[in-house]
Every structure is written in C-alpha cells, then in structure tokens.
C-alpha cells in the first residue's frame, strides 16, 4: 500500500463574507440614521443614535460573526484521509476512524433551503448515529467525495446478501 495522506481543510470564506456584509450594513445604517437625525435637528449636529434597536441587532450580528470566525480560525478543523483511517482533526484533538470500523458510507443529496447539498454519512461499528459530513464546507469538495466513496468497504464486508 502506498502511504497516501489527503488533507481537506474547513472553509472559512462564508464567515468572512457574512462579517463583511454585516459590518457594511451596520456602517451604512449607522451613518444614514445619524445623518437623517442630524439633518432633522435645527442645530446641525450629527449624532450617532445608539438607542435604536435595529442598530443593536446589527451589532449583535457583527459580534456573532466575529466570534464564529475566530472560533473557526482557532479550531482549524480538517479531515485527513489515510490508507487505513479517516481522521477528524482540530487544533486541539483528533478522532481516528479505522477502515475496519466502517460499516457503510452513503452519499446523498439533502435539501437545504432552495438548493441541494451533498452529505456523506459514515456508519461505524459501535456508534448509534452516523457521522455526517457536508463536503461543501471543506476545500476541494468533489475530491473529498471521491476519496470517501473510494474508502467504502466491499459489499460482502457490509453484510449485504449475495444474489
């Protein structure tokens, strides 16, 4: 066997985009609201209105996006596929799933809102519920799916009946 090690890292571009959009909306709303209130006042001063609930809601969205992005950067989640195991790794720990522990790997399409996303379910011996992976959350989605599909155990090992 060759010593093949494929690493698929968790994508953070969704978090960056959300943070940029929320921050831009907060900036535009805050500037527009303060200009509107400032021009309506007779003294001509521009004041930032922090008593507005929409302003605080946007602040909460920005803070939540920053926290999610920082957690994603700190965790550094990845999936490592070796010849004999799949490793679910973060910066702080690793969980190893040996090839002999895998009963079945199923690739299916799930409906997520208006679009269909692929998900991979890995059924392991000794686990009640399957491990669910969304390949679109990782770099090189199609290669991850191909690698996991090639990792499937043979049909006779899965316990299927022969015709």
Secondary structure, DSSP 8 states (H G I E B T S, - for coil): -----EEEEB--HHHHHHHHHHHHHHHHHHHHHHHHHHHHSTT-------S-HHHHHHHHHHHHHHHHHHHHHHH--EEEE-SSEEEEE-SS-EEEEEGGGEEEEEEEEEEETTEEEEEEEEEETT-SS-EEE-GGGBSSHHHHHHHHHHT---TTTTT----
